[in-house]
Amino acid sequence: MNGMETPDLVERSFLRRLEQVQLHGLGLSLDVYSPDIFTLLGTLRQRQVFPDYVEIFRAAPTALAAVRNRMGESLTPYHGEGLWLTQPGVREDPMFHREMDEVARHLSALGSAWLTHECAAKSIAGYSYGTYLPPLYTEAGAAVVAENAMAAQAMLDRHDGFVNGRSPLLLLELPPLTYFVAGTLPIPTFFRLITRAAPCGLVLDVGHLWTVFRYSGAWRTASLERFVDGFLEEFPLHRVVQIHVAGLDLHTADKGVPEVCPRPKETDRLPSWIDAHGAPIPARLFEMLDRILGNPRLTNLRGLALEVDTKAVPLIVEEFSEFRERYAGVFSEGRRLKKTLVSDEKIPATPKECASAVVRSALESAYERYARVVSGQAEPLGPEWTQPTACIDELDLYRSVYLPYEILFWGGDVRAMFPESCGRLDEKGVPLSTFVSFWFERPRTMEGSYDFFLVKIAMFVEFVRQAAPESIDIAEREAGELRRAYDLANEPSPQAVGWA
């Protein structure tokens, strides 16, 4: 769309919604708990580098209320979790409707102008993961994401808890790649198909974009600058409402990779960085950001934020201070707020469906294969794994190093969580590594909202029930203690709630 050209129905719907989103400026996207948000905000105030807005990750309602109370008039958009918008069948799942109702209540409590959600999933075909897996980049995958995004936006539109009936705008975030990519479409084309069908906005994460450069194989044939320019040329940049910048780092378990999963010997190989919010932000990400901000098609940007969950407070303060100084002029004089005329005609909230039942069924089967491939239960066969748009050079690194570490250590060290149970398993000669194969031996249905820590607790109890049934009472007792401690840890302190 250029200048005063009449936009199509979907584009007009997006622009109508965008008109309700005010300029947010330079902000932080962070977690309530790690680091402690109230300690961080107090330190930033003392340093006089307070953010224009704070995007809050999903948390307990009482914690969100405490944040809203403390933030005063500051803008607090919301970063959701648990809506697997890439997956077929979610709209028919009652849990999706309950999750959307909870999200709407969180958005209302915070007064959020937008809902950011990763265009990725942690639950695929009955298999659970601790960190996000990107979608299958296929036409069917894009059609289903568009349908699910429209359904989610329509549910927000129907919720009656928003001020003046202004429902927040759904933003889909470009997800990171962790060592591999599967699909039959270039990633920018995938998002272009989504935005043609759904009136959602987008979040462009610069670190995630670097992982696309690294793990799509693009680094072999193009410089980083050339890659970024080519990606932006195809990506629907006019739909980008927010940009994220976060750290990159080697995975904790990556130190021993050469022995576990030998890599090609290439002297010019890029570092195997992955998305790591707690790590320092490499200078090259800001070089990429400068290139993105200089693109004339970036016309609807409302916010630019550092993602800093799990990062140490001193490093956050240092990086945000430099960030504010470097990008203080990005939004000056209304930059990026291009005015587009939108007609007054009524615009439907939900355009027609994009994918047939046959397409959705085929995609379900493709995601079942996807889950089995990434967990090492099947070989990467089929067009989504073999076409040039796929890159599986380091898929074995994900399967043999990253995923086992995720199950045994990420979000909770199993031995530290279940010391007595693990001791009994040791006595019986049951290697803890077999918990990983147990985890992926079959799909399972989990009850309630998705929380990987709670999933890990439930799965380990079932593992002990199978591997050492005589120790099940010990495992269940330890699980109960963990759940109670977790509930207490997820509530804000009285001092935090009472801060003014």
N, C-alpha and C positions, 0 to 999 in steps of 0.2 A: 504494500500500500504506500503510495507516495502523495504528499501534499493534501489536496482536497478531494482526491478520488473517493467515490462512494465505497465504503468497505462492505464486505459480504455480511451475511447474517451472524455468523459466529464471531467475526471480528468486531462487529458493532456491539455484540453482547459483552465481549471482553472489555471494550473501551468504555461502555456504560458502567461496568463494575469498577474499572480503574479510576473513573472520575471521583469515586468515593474514597480513594486511597490517597491521603495527603503525603507530602514529602516527608520522609523519615530521616534522611541524612546519614551520618556516620554512626554506626552502632556496634554492639557486641551480641553475638548469638551464644548463649551459655546455658549451663545446667544449674539447677537450684542447689544441688548438693556438692558438686565437685568441680571447681573449688566452691567453698561456701559463698553463696552469692552476696550475703550481707557483709561479710568481711571484704570481698572484692569491691563492692560499691562504696563502702566506707573509705577504702584506700584510694580509689579513684577520685572521690570528692576531696580528700586531703591534698591530692596532687593536682586538683583543678583540671582534670581531663575527663570529666564525666561524659558518657556517650549520649548522643541525641536520642537513641532508642536502645532498648534491650529486648532481643528476641529470646523468649523463654522456652526451653525444652519441656516436654511433657513431665508433669510431676503430680503429686497428690493434691487434691483440691485445697486443703488447708495451707499447703506450701504456696500454691499459686495466689491464694488470697493474701498471704503475708507479703508476697512480692508486690502485688498490686497496691497494698496499703503503703508499703515503703517507697514505691516509685512516684507517688504523688501524681502529677500531671504528665509524667513522661510516657512516651509511647511504648507499648509492650505487645508486639506481635507474638505469634505462637508457632513453635516448631513441633509438629505432631509426631506420633509414633504409633505403630500398630495397625495402620490402614494399608493393607497390602494391595495397592491399586494396580499393580502389574498382573495380578492373578485372576484368571477366569473363574467365574462362579462366586466371587465375593459378594456381589449385590444380592444374591439369593441367600446368603448366610446370615442368620439372625444376629450372630456376633458382630458382623459389620455394622448393622443398624444400631446395636448397643454402643459400639465404639464411636460411631458418628454422633450419637446423642451425647456421649461423654465429651467428645471433642468440642461440640457446640457449647456445652456448659463451661468448659475451660476457656474458650474464646470469649464468651460473654463475660466471665469473671475478670478476665484480663483487659477487656475492651479492645481486642485485637483487630487490626485492619486486614490482616491476612493470616492464612494457615499455610506454613511451609511443610511439605512432606516429600521425603525422598521418593523418587521414581524407581523403587526397588522394593525388595521384600526380605524378611527374615524367617518367613514360614512359607515353604514351597511344597505343594503336593504331600502334606503331612510330615515333612521333615523340618526340623528347627535349627536355626543358626543364630549365632550371637551377634554377628555384624552383617550388614546388608550385602545381598547378592543382586547384581544388576539384572534387568529384565532380559528376555530373549529379544534381540533387536531384529524383529521381523514385522511384516505388514500386519499380520494377525495380532502380534503383541501390541503394536501401536493402536490398533482399533479397539482392543479390549481396555487398554489404559484410558483412552479417550472416553469410552462408555462409563468406566468406573469413576473417572474424574467428573463427568457430568452428573452422575448419580450422587456423588459426594457433595457437589456444589448445590444440587437441588435440595438435598436434605438440610444443608445449612440455610438455604433460602426459606425453607418451611419452618425453621425453628423460630420461636417467638421471643427469645431472650436477648435480641440485639437492639441496641439503641436506634430509634427511628427506623427500625426494620432493615437496617443496613447490614446485610450478612457479609462476613469476611470473604475475601477473594482467595481461592485455592491456588497455591503456587506449587508446581512440581519441580523438584531439584534434580539436576544432572547428577547421577550417582557416580561413585568412584569405581574404578576397575581394580580388582585385587588379583593381579597376575594373569588374568585371561579375559577374553570377551567371546560371546557366542551370538550369532545372528546372521541374517542374510541382507541386512540394510546397514549403510553407514549410520553412525549414531546421530549426526545432525538431521538426516532424512527422517529417522524415527520420530524425533521431536517435531519436525515440520508436519508430519502426518497427524500427530496428536493435536497440534494447535489449529490445523485446518478443521478439525471436527469438534473440538472442545474449547470453550471460552476461558480457559485457565491461563494464569500467568506462569512464568518460569523463574527458577533460581539458578543462576550460573555460578557454580563453585569452581574457583580457579585451580585449587589443588586437585579436584576431581578431573578437571580438564587435563592437567599434567599427567595424571594416571592414564587417561585415554591416549595421550601421546606415547606414553611409555609401553603400555600393555596391549595396544592395538597393532603394534609393530610399525607405527608411523615414524618412529625415530630412526628407523633404518634407511628411509628414503627422503626425509625432509628435515630441515632445520626446525627448531622449535618455533621460530618466528613465522616461517612459511606454513607450518602446521596450523598455528593459531589463526592466521589470516584465512586459510582454506576452510577451517572448521566454521569460523564466524560467517563466511560467505554463504554457507548452506544452512546454518542454524537460524531458527526464528528469533533473531536478536531483539526485534521490536516487542516480543512478549516478555523479555527479562525485566522483572520488577525489582529483584534484589540480587546482589552479588555477594557471595561468601568467599573469604580467604582464610585458610587454616594451614596447619603445619603438615609437613611430610617427614617421614622417617623410615628407617629399616624396621621391619618387624622384630619383636623381641627374640623370637625363635630363629631369626634369619642368620644368626652368627654361625650356626652349625650346618647350614644348608649345603655347602660344597660336598660334605661327606654323605648327606642324606639324599640330595637331589642334584647331581653334578650339572653345571651349566656350560653352555658353549664358551670356549675361550676366545673372547673378543676384547681387544685392548680398548676399543672405543665404546664399550657397553655403558649405558647409563646406570646410575645407582638404582637399586630395586626399592625405591621409596614407595610407600603406600600412604594413604590418608591417615594422619595421626594428629588429632586436635591438640594433644598435650605437648607436641614437639614445636621447636622454633619454626618460623615461617622462612623458607629459603628466599633469597633475594630474587631468584628468577621468577617466582610467583608474582612479585610486584612488577617485574618487567612485563610479564604476561598481562597483568591487570592494566598497566598503562596502555598496552596495545588495544585491549578490549574497550577501555573508556574512550579511546580515540576514534572508535568506529562510528560513523555517522548514523548507522542503523540502530544504535542503542538509544531509542527515543523515549522510553517509558520507565526508566530507572527511578525507583523511589527510595532505595536503601542500599547501603554498602557496609558490610559488617565483617568483623573478624570472628571466627568460630573458636571459642577458647575453653570449652568444657574439658576438664581433666588437666588443664595447664596451671602451673604455679602462678600465684598472684603477682610476684615481682616481675615475671616475664610478661604477663598480660599487660601490666601497667607500662612497662618499657615499650612493648610492641604497639600498644594502642596510642601512646604518646607520639611515637614516630609516624604512625598511621594517620593520626589527625593532622599532623603538620604537613605530611606529604599530600594529602587529599582534601585539604581544607577548601579548595576552590571548586571541587567537582560539582557541587550543587548551587554554586553562586549564580545569582540572577536567573534563577529558574531553569538552569541548564538541565537537560534531559526531560523537561516537562512540556513536550511538544503538544500543542492544542490541536485536537482533531474534532471536527464537527460531527455530532451523532444525531440522527433524526429522532423525533419524539415518538415514532411508532413503537408499539409494544414488541419487545424482543423475547422470544421464548427462552426459558431458563435451560431447557434441555433439548438440544437438537436430536434428530432421530438416531436410532441405533446404527452403529458402524459395522458390526460383525454379526454374521449369521450364526445360528445354533451349531451348524456344521463346523464353522471356523473356530468357534469357542471350544467345541469338543476336541478338535485337532490340537488346539493350543494347550488344553489340559494334558493331553498325551505328551506333547513336547516338553511341558514343564515337569512331568513325571520323569522323563528321560534326563532332563537337565539336572534334577535333584540327584538322580542315581549317578550321573556322570561326575558331578563335582564331588560326590562323597566316595568315589572310587568303586562304585558298584557296577558301573557299565563303562564301555569305551565310548569316546567321543565320535560317534558316527552320525551321518545325516547332514543335510545342507547347512543347518545352523552351526555346525562344528567344522565343516570342511570348506566352505566358500571363502574367498579372499577377505570378506568382511569379518570373519572370525580370526582369532589369534590364540592358539593354545600352546605356544612354545613353553610356557611356564605353568601350565595347568597342574602338572605333577607337584610343583612347589606348593600350590594351594592344597592339594589333596594329601600330601605326605607330611607337610610341616604346619601350614597355617591352620587347617581345620582341626587336626588333633590337639594343637595348642589351645584353640578356642574351646574345645570341649573340656579339656583337663584343667586349664588355667584361667582363660579369659573370663572376666566378670566373677571370679571366684575360684580359687585353687581348691580342687576337690579334696585333696589331702587335708588342707586346713579346715575345710567345711565339715568333713566327716572323719575326724582323726581315729576314733574308735573303730568305726566300720572298716576303714582302710587297713587298720592294724589286723583285724580279723581276716580280711581278704589276703593280706600278706601271709598270715599264718597258714592259710589254706592253700597258698601257692597260686592265687588268682592274680595275674598281672593287671595293674590298673589300666594299662593300654587297651585291654579288652572292653573297657567301658565305651571306647570310641566305636568299635565295631558293633557293639550292642545298640548304641545310639542310632545307627543308620541301618540296622537289620530290617526294619520295616517302617512304613509310615504310621503315625500315631495322631490321634485327635486330642488336642489339649483343651481343657475347659478354662473359661475366663479370659481376661485380657492378657495379651502376650507380654511376658516378662522373662527374659532369658535366665535370670538368676533363679526364679521360681521353677522354670522348666527344668533347669539343671538339678534342682532338689528333687523334683518328682521323678525324673529319669534315673537318678542315682538310687533312689529307694527301690525302684523296679528292678534295677540291675542287681542290687543286693538280694532282692527276693528270688531272683533266678540263679545267681552265682553262689550265694551263701545264705540259703533260707533260714538257717539256724541263727543268723545275726540280724534278722529283719527288725526285731524289737529295738535293737541298738540304732539301726539306721532311721527308723521312724521317730525315735526320741530325738536324735540329732537333727532331723529334718524339722521337727516341731520347734526346737530351740532356734534354728536358723530363721524360720518364718516369723517368729515373734520378734526376734532382734531386728529383722528387716523391716517389719511394720513400724517399729519404734524409730528406726533410723530415717524413715521416709516422712516423718512429721517434723515441721519446723520447731525450733526451740521457742519457749515463751518470750525470751528476750527479742528474738527476731520478729515475732508477731507484734510485739508492743512498740517496736521502734517507729518513730515518727520523723 
